[in-house]
């Protein structure tokens, strides 16, 4: 899913503890940011989603005002559901969306799956993720995606007359592609940010699924990911063109893998805000 040689370095978030995570989920803690949004106008709830494989812990966000809004599913990066992704969910909900951020590792452990400072440059830290990553399979992702989209559609605040969006970060990129297959009639937009392994030479490569989808795509590629596999973007563009799916595929020069995640050592605020603006434009067009 994600290349161990290309990662986001040191990850530090003071909320990465069981207690801190619970407070963040309840809206009691926020991460300092130059970007502000109407957090007070957003309702956040810890929820449990039943899937064919068990029960997934997740967080649901939506505007606090009365109304119905299009739904969005967020797949996290390799470190899973944690406060920084709750920040993203809350911020997106403030824009007028019903947002579900699930724990992709629910089969193994509840969130947060790591606590304290995590350094991808340390092998012992990376090894902590090995059993978690093994719990995610293409088949399991299809089952999860179906359940998560159905859960969103079942919410009274979801406007089911409008399409659903899905966005994925790092390993969440392939999961977003598979979601577009699992719920092809509902998914209208797919966005990936520094997605790992989107266009490989393997028969299970996510880009081979594009003809089975009906969505518009936004593929934002990290500069160092592109440097390692410069042909990936061309394979993606060719696949989108062949399937006649509208898509933007672009490399963010000067922004490395993990640049959109605020707690990452490589976080690039200017590039992250540009990517966020592109995401909102996609959802405005396609949902």
Beta strands, then each sheet from edge to edge (+ up, - down):
strand 1: 10-11
strand 2: 42-51
strand 3: 54-63
strand 4: 70-75
strand 5: 97-102
strand 6: 118-119
strand 7: 164-169
strand 8: 187-193
strand 9: 216-222
strand 10: 247-252
sheet 1: 1+ 6-
sheet 2: 2+ 3- 5+ 4+ 7+ 8+ 9+ 10+
end
